[in-house]
Amino acid sequence: MKLEFGYGKGVQTVEVAEKNLLAVLQSNPMEHARRGQDAVRYALENPIGSARLRELVKAGQKIAIVTSDISRPLPSYDVLPGVLEELFAAGVAKEDITVVFALGSHRPHTQEEMIQLVGQDVFSQVRCVDSDPGDCIHMGTTPAGTPVDITRVVAEADFKICLGNIEFHYFAGYSGGAKAIMPGVSTRDAIQANHRMMVSQDACAGKLEGNPLRADIEQAGDICGIDYIVNAVLDEHKHIVYAVAGDVTKAHRVGCAYLDQMYRCSIPQKADIVLVSQGGAPKDANLYQTQKALDNAKHAVKKGGTIILMGACPEGLGSKKFESWLVNAPTAHSMVERIGKEFELGGHKAAAIGMVLENAAIDLISEMDPEFVRSIFLNPQPDLETAFAQAMEKYGDNATVIAMPYGGATLPICE
């Protein structure tokens, strides 16, 4: 069977015998009842575990709407109009509403970026600001010891609404829900305290119950107080195909279940060889982005197996901190040990690669210099055909293979 994987602006192809191929993972075919703003308005009209938003808020209250920053795929311009309609219907004044971009540890926005995120109409109606990690209020501490230090404009609001998109997250289980608060509008110290739990075996994609990092996020949300959420599920083109609104936990869980129907892919067993790509440009612009596909692929590979990762990475690694961790590490395992002691954004993705290397080899097909690739603990390969031939030679004629052409979106689950 001929398989094709997006790679930069081109493709990588390979022939895999039917007897070796366990599965080709794609998103599960689904008919979506509503899309875009229609899906959001339907969610707002049918909240989960909560009264309708217009029945909860009161005129005169200060309202904070926390939404995603420029690094996230949420189309806030499709979510905010419906939310504002609900607030205005309750008599809330425009000057009492603040949209807060959840920066986490990311850089501030330009005004042009803010307009791009929310749309000109929303930007001209209500105040839009970045979260400020330098101006926070200490609201408490989680049972795990994470400080709940929240940006002032959110901490002091009478009513807090959190927006977000729900997708698999490689250590929080899923994005969305209380994640808008922690790490969204928290301090760097709080983020470090929470994210250092990523080394736990239970801190992994698709896992909510028993995930200590997700539990800590939700405990921080409880301490801060989240009054309402609106979360969206996006397709591969980053368009809204489903939305939930209402209670921070109950609505989030319904959204997670919908995501599972779309992207959780059952596999009969783990494979000797996993072929995985982000799907090509722009998702494989650098290794920092391509790592997401790698982290999903780890759930499909046997211990001692090989992941063949395809990512053109014309921009190289894509993060100075990520590069520093990889280049300066004496061993792959040292990055895993380091992240448990000192969490650093950028470093966390290097540690995630180290965690995959604990169980499997990683072959990388990219535009990066082969010697450099070797220096960061990966095995450079010129193309997929060469890499696959070598892997088959290593594991034998009966080697098992799983293909993941859109590795960042699909989560393999071995039943």
C-alpha positions as CSV (number, residue, x, y, z in Angstrom):
1,M,0.0,0.0,0.0
2,K,1.3,3.4,-1.0
3,L,1.3,5.9,1.9
4,E,1.7,9.7,1.6
5,F,2.6,12.2,4.2
6,G,2.6,16.0,4.1
7,Y,6.2,17.3,4.4
8,G,6.7,21.1,4.2
9,K,5.0,22.1,0.9
10,G,5.6,18.6,-0.6
11,V,5.1,15.0,0.4
12,Q,7.0,11.9,1.5
13,T,5.8,8.6,0.2
14,V,6.5,4.9,0.9
15,E,5.2,1.5,0.1
16,V,4.1,-0.6,3.1
17,A,3.0,-4.2,2.6
18,E,-0.6,-4.9,3.8
19,K,0.6,-7.7,6.1
20,N,2.7,-5.2,8.0
21,L,0.3,-2.3,8.3
22,L,-1.8,-2.3,11.4
23,A,-3.6,1.0,10.9
24,V,-3.6,4.4,9.1
25,L,-4.9,6.9,11.6
26,Q,-7.2,9.6,10.4
27,S,-9.8,11.7,12.1
28,N,-13.1,9.8,12.5
29,P,-15.7,10.7,10.0
30,M,-18.5,12.8,11.6
31,E,-21.4,15.0,10.6
32,H,-21.3,18.2,12.5
33,A,-24.8,19.7,13.1
34,R,-23.5,23.3,13.3
35,R,-20.3,25.3,12.7
36,G,-18.7,28.6,13.5
37,Q,-20.8,31.2,15.2
38,D,-24.0,29.1,14.9
39,A,-22.4,26.4,17.0
40,V,-21.4,29.0,19.6
41,R,-24.8,30.5,19.8
42,Y,-26.5,27.1,20.1
43,A,-24.1,26.3,23.0
44,L,-25.0,29.6,24.7
45,E,-28.7,28.9,24.3
46,N,-28.3,25.3,25.7
47,P,-25.7,25.6,28.5
48,I,-24.5,22.5,30.4
49,G,-24.8,22.4,34.2
50,S,-25.7,26.0,34.4
51,A,-28.4,28.6,33.7
52,R,-28.1,30.7,30.6
53,L,-25.4,33.4,30.8
54,R,-27.9,36.3,30.5
55,E,-29.6,34.9,33.6
56,L,-26.4,34.7,35.7
57,V,-24.9,38.2,35.1
58,K,-26.3,41.4,36.4
59,A,-26.0,45.1,35.3
60,G,-23.3,46.8,37.2
61,Q,-21.0,43.8,37.5
62,K,-17.4,44.0,36.3
63,I,-17.0,41.1,33.8
64,A,-13.7,39.6,32.7
65,I,-13.7,37.4,29.6
66,V,-10.4,35.4,29.4
67,T,-9.5,34.3,25.9
68,S,-6.6,32.7,24.1
69,D,-3.5,34.6,22.9
70,I,-2.1,34.7,19.4
71,S,-0.2,31.3,19.8
72,R,-3.5,29.4,20.2
73,P,-5.9,28.4,17.4
74,L,-9.2,29.6,19.0
75,P,-11.0,31.9,16.6
76,S,-12.1,34.4,19.4
77,Y,-13.7,36.5,16.7
78,D,-16.3,33.7,16.2
79,V,-16.9,33.2,20.0
80,L,-17.0,36.7,21.4
81,P,-20.0,38.1,19.5
82,G,-22.4,35.6,20.9
83,V,-21.0,36.0,24.5
84,L,-21.4,39.8,24.2
85,E,-25.0,39.4,23.0
86,E,-25.8,37.5,26.2
87,L,-24.1,40.1,28.4
88,F,-25.8,43.0,26.7
89,A,-29.2,41.2,27.0
90,A,-28.7,41.1,30.7
91,G,-28.1,44.9,30.8
92,V,-24.3,44.7,31.3
93,A,-22.6,48.0,30.1
94,K,-19.9,47.8,27.5
95,E,-17.5,49.7,29.8
96,D,-17.9,47.0,32.5
97,I,-16.5,44.3,30.2
98,T,-12.8,43.5,29.7
99,V,-11.5,40.9,27.3
100,V,-8.2,39.5,28.8
101,F,-5.8,37.7,26.5
102,A,-4.3,34.8,28.5
103,L,-0.5,35.2,27.8
104,G,0.8,32.5,30.2
105,S,4.5,33.0,29.6
106,H,4.2,34.4,26.1
107,R,5.0,37.8,24.8
108,P,2.5,40.7,24.8
109,H,0.4,41.5,21.7
110,T,0.5,44.4,19.4
111,Q,-2.8,46.3,18.9
112,E,-3.0,44.8,15.4
113,E,-2.8,41.3,16.8
114,M,-5.5,42.1,19.3
115,I,-7.8,43.2,16.5
116,Q,-6.9,40.1,14.5
117,L,-7.8,37.9,17.5
118,V,-11.2,39.4,18.4
119,G,-12.2,41.3,15.2
120,Q,-12.6,45.0,14.7
121,D,-16.2,45.2,15.9
122,V,-15.5,43.6,19.3
123,F,-12.3,45.6,19.7
124,S,-14.1,48.8,19.2
125,Q,-16.9,47.9,21.6
126,V,-15.1,46.7,24.8
127,R,-11.7,47.0,26.5
128,C,-9.1,44.4,25.4
129,V,-5.9,43.9,27.4
130,D,-3.1,41.4,27.9
131,S,-2.8,39.5,31.2
132,D,0.0,41.0,33.3
133,P,2.1,38.5,35.3
134,G,3.7,41.5,37.0
135,D,0.4,42.7,38.5
136,C,-1.2,39.7,40.1
137,I,-3.3,39.0,43.3
138,H,-2.5,36.0,45.4
139,M,-5.8,34.1,45.8
140,G,-4.6,31.0,47.6
141,T,-2.5,27.8,47.1
142,T,-3.6,24.4,45.6
143,P,-3.2,21.2,47.6
144,A,-0.1,20.5,45.5
145,G,1.5,23.8,46.6
146,T,0.9,25.8,43.4
147,P,0.4,29.5,44.1
148,V,-2.8,30.8,42.7
149,D,-1.6,34.2,41.6
150,I,-4.0,35.7,39.1
151,T,-3.7,38.8,36.9
152,R,-5.5,41.7,38.7
153,V,-8.2,42.5,36.2
154,V,-9.4,38.8,36.3
155,A,-8.9,38.4,40.1
156,E,-11.0,41.5,40.9
157,A,-13.8,40.8,38.4
158,D,-17.3,40.1,39.7
159,F,-17.9,37.5,37.1
160,K,-15.3,35.5,35.2
161,I,-15.9,33.9,31.8
162,C,-13.3,31.6,30.3
163,L,-13.0,30.9,26.6
164,G,-10.8,28.3,24.9
165,N,-10.6,25.5,22.4
166,I,-10.5,21.8,23.4
167,E,-7.8,19.6,21.9
168,F,-5.6,16.9,23.2
169,H,-2.8,18.2,25.4
170,Y,0.3,16.1,25.9
171,F,0.4,16.6,29.7
172,A,-2.8,18.4,30.8
173,G,-4.9,15.7,29.1
174,Y,-7.0,18.3,27.1
175,S,-6.8,22.0,26.7
176,G,-9.8,24.2,27.6
177,G,-11.8,24.5,30.8
178,A,-9.8,26.0,33.7
179,K,-6.6,26.0,31.6
180,A,-7.5,29.6,30.7
181,I,-6.8,30.5,34.3
182,M,-3.8,28.2,35.0
183,P,-1.5,28.8,33.2
184,G,-3.4,31.4,31.1
185,V,-3.5,34.4,33.5
186,S,-1.0,33.1,36.1
187,T,2.5,34.0,37.1
188,R,5.7,32.3,35.8
189,D,6.3,30.8,39.3
190,A,2.8,29.4,39.3
191,I,3.2,27.9,35.9
192,Q,6.5,26.4,36.8
193,A,5.0,24.8,39.9
194,N,2.1,23.3,38.0
195,H,4.0,22.2,34.8
196,R,6.8,20.4,36.7
197,M,4.2,17.6,37.2
198,M,4.4,16.8,33.5
199,V,7.0,14.0,34.3
200,S,4.2,12.0,36.0
201,Q,3.1,8.9,33.9
202,D,-0.5,10.0,34.5
203,A,0.1,13.5,33.0
204,C,-0.6,12.6,29.4
205,A,-2.9,13.3,26.4
206,G,-6.5,12.2,26.7
207,K,-6.3,11.6,30.5
208,L,-8.4,13.6,32.9
209,E,-9.1,11.3,35.9
210,G,-6.0,10.7,37.9
211,N,-3.9,13.3,36.0
212,P,-2.2,15.3,38.8
213,L,-1.4,18.2,36.6
214,R,-5.0,18.6,35.3
215,A,-6.3,18.2,38.9
216,D,-4.0,21.1,39.9
217,I,-5.2,23.3,37.1
218,E,-8.8,22.7,38.1
219,Q,-8.1,23.3,41.8
220,A,-6.5,26.6,40.8
221,G,-9.7,27.4,38.8
222,D,-11.8,26.6,41.8
223,I,-9.8,28.9,44.0
224,C,-9.9,31.7,41.5
225,G,-13.6,31.1,40.8
226,I,-14.7,30.5,37.2
227,D,-18.4,31.4,36.7
228,Y,-18.9,30.3,33.1
229,I,-17.0,28.8,30.1
230,V,-17.4,28.7,26.4
231,N,-15.2,26.1,24.7
232,A,-14.9,25.1,21.0
233,V,-13.8,22.0,19.2
234,L,-12.0,22.7,15.9
235,D,-11.5,20.6,12.8
236,E,-8.1,20.1,11.1
237,H,-8.6,23.5,9.4
238,K,-9.0,25.2,12.8
239,H,-12.7,26.0,12.1
240,I,-15.3,25.6,14.9
241,V,-17.4,22.4,14.5
242,Y,-18.8,22.1,18.0
243,A,-19.1,24.3,21.1
244,V,-20.1,23.9,24.8
245,A,-21.1,26.5,27.3
246,G,-21.9,26.6,31.0
247,D,-20.2,25.0,34.1
248,V,-16.4,24.9,34.0
249,T,-16.2,21.2,34.6
250,K,-19.4,19.7,33.3
251,A,-19.4,21.6,30.0
252,H,-15.7,21.0,29.5
253,R,-16.2,17.2,29.9
254,V,-18.9,17.1,27.3
255,G,-16.5,19.0,24.9
256,C,-13.8,16.5,25.6
257,A,-16.1,13.6,24.8
258,Y,-16.9,15.2,21.4
259,L,-13.2,15.6,20.7
260,D,-12.7,12.0,21.5
261,Q,-15.3,11.0,18.9
262,M,-13.4,13.0,16.3
263,Y,-9.8,12.3,17.0
264,R,-9.3,9.3,19.4
265,C,-8.3,6.5,17.2
266,S,-8.4,2.8,18.4
267,I,-5.4,0.6,17.5
268,P,-5.3,-3.2,17.8
269,Q,-1.8,-3.2,19.3
270,K,1.3,-1.0,19.5
271,A,3.7,-1.2,16.5
272,D,7.4,-1.7,15.9
273,I,7.5,1.2,13.5
274,V,5.3,4.4,13.6
275,L,5.4,6.7,10.6
276,V,4.2,10.2,11.6
277,S,3.9,13.7,10.2
278,Q,2.2,16.9,11.2
279,G,0.6,17.0,7.7
280,G,3.1,19.5,6.2
281,A,3.4,23.3,6.1
282,P,2.7,25.4,8.1
283,K,2.5,22.8,11.0
284,D,6.0,21.5,10.5
285,A,7.7,24.9,10.2
286,N,10.0,23.9,13.1
287,L,10.7,21.1,15.5
288,Y,8.9,22.9,18.4
289,Q,5.7,22.6,16.4
290,T,6.4,19.1,15.0
291,Q,7.0,17.8,18.5
292,K,3.2,17.6,19.0
293,A,2.9,14.9,16.4
294,L,5.8,13.0,18.0
295,D,4.1,13.1,21.4
296,N,1.0,11.5,20.0
297,A,3.0,8.9,18.1
298,K,4.6,7.7,21.4
299,H,1.2,6.1,22.3
300,A,1.4,3.9,19.2
301,V,5.0,2.5,19.4
302,K,6.2,-0.5,21.2
303,K,8.9,-0.2,23.8
304,G,12.1,-0.6,21.8
305,G,10.4,0.5,18.6
306,T,11.2,3.3,16.2
307,I,9.2,6.5,15.4
308,I,10.0,7.9,12.0
309,L,9.1,11.6,12.3
310,M,8.6,13.7,9.2
311,G,8.9,17.5,9.6
312,A,10.6,19.8,7.2
313,C,11.5,22.3,9.9
314,P,12.8,25.0,7.6
315,E,12.9,27.4,10.6
316,G,15.0,24.9,12.6
317,L,14.1,24.3,16.2
318,G,11.8,27.3,16.6
319,S,12.6,28.3,20.2
320,K,15.8,29.5,21.7
321,K,15.0,28.0,25.1
322,F,14.1,24.7,23.4
323,E,17.4,24.8,21.5
324,S,19.4,25.6,24.7
325,W,18.0,22.6,26.5
326,L,18.6,20.2,23.6
327,V,22.1,21.4,22.7
328,N,23.4,21.6,26.2
329,A,22.0,18.4,27.6
330,P,24.7,15.7,28.2
331,T,22.1,12.9,27.7
332,A,18.4,12.7,26.7
333,H,17.5,11.4,30.1
334,S,19.2,14.4,31.8
335,M,16.4,16.7,30.3
336,V,13.7,14.5,32.0
337,E,15.5,14.8,35.3
338,R,16.0,18.6,34.9
339,I,12.3,19.4,34.1
340,G,11.3,17.8,37.4
341,K,13.5,20.2,39.2
342,E,13.2,23.4,37.1
343,F,10.3,23.8,34.7
344,E,11.0,26.2,31.8
345,L,8.8,26.8,28.9
346,G,10.6,25.7,25.8
347,G,12.6,23.3,28.0
348,H,9.4,21.4,28.6
349,K,9.3,20.3,24.9
350,A,12.9,19.2,25.0
351,A,12.1,17.1,28.1
352,A,9.1,15.7,26.3
353,I,11.4,14.4,23.5
354,G,13.7,13.0,26.2
355,M,10.6,11.1,27.7
356,V,9.8,9.6,24.3
357,L,13.5,8.5,23.9
358,E,13.2,6.5,27.1
359,N,11.1,4.0,25.2
360,A,11.8,4.3,21.5
361,A,14.3,5.5,18.9
362,I,13.4,8.6,16.8
363,D,14.4,9.0,13.2
364,L,13.9,12.5,11.9
365,I,13.4,13.5,8.2
366,S,14.0,17.2,8.0
367,E,15.9,20.0,6.3
368,M,18.1,20.4,9.3
369,D,21.8,19.6,9.2
370,P,22.3,15.8,9.9
371,E,25.1,16.4,12.4
372,F,23.0,18.9,14.3
373,V,20.1,16.4,14.4
374,R,22.5,13.8,15.9
375,S,23.6,16.3,18.5
376,I,20.1,16.5,19.8
377,F,19.7,12.8,20.2
378,L,17.7,12.1,17.0
379,N,18.7,9.9,14.1
380,P,18.7,12.0,10.8
381,Q,17.3,10.4,7.7
382,P,17.3,11.7,4.1
383,D,13.8,10.5,3.2
384,L,11.0,8.2,4.3
385,E,11.9,5.4,1.9
386,T,15.4,5.1,3.3
387,A,14.3,5.4,6.9
388,F,11.6,2.8,6.4
389,A,13.9,0.3,4.7
390,Q,16.4,0.6,7.6
391,A,13.6,0.1,10.1
392,M,12.3,-3.0,8.3
393,E,15.8,-4.4,8.2
394,K,16.0,-3.8,12.0
395,Y,12.7,-5.4,13.0
396,G,12.3,-8.0,10.3
397,D,9.8,-9.0,7.6
398,N,7.0,-9.3,10.1
399,A,7.5,-5.9,11.6
400,T,4.2,-4.1,12.5
401,V,3.6,-0.5,11.2
402,I,1.2,2.3,12.2
403,A,0.9,5.4,10.0
404,M,-0.2,8.8,11.3
405,P,-0.4,11.3,8.5
406,Y,-1.9,14.0,10.8
407,G,-0.1,13.1,13.9
408,G,-0.8,16.3,15.8
409,A,-4.6,15.7,15.7
410,T,-5.0,12.0,16.1
411,L,-4.5,10.2,19.5
412,P,-3.8,6.5,19.3
413,I,-5.5,4.4,22.0
414,C,-4.5,0.8,22.4
415,E,-7.7,-0.9,23.6
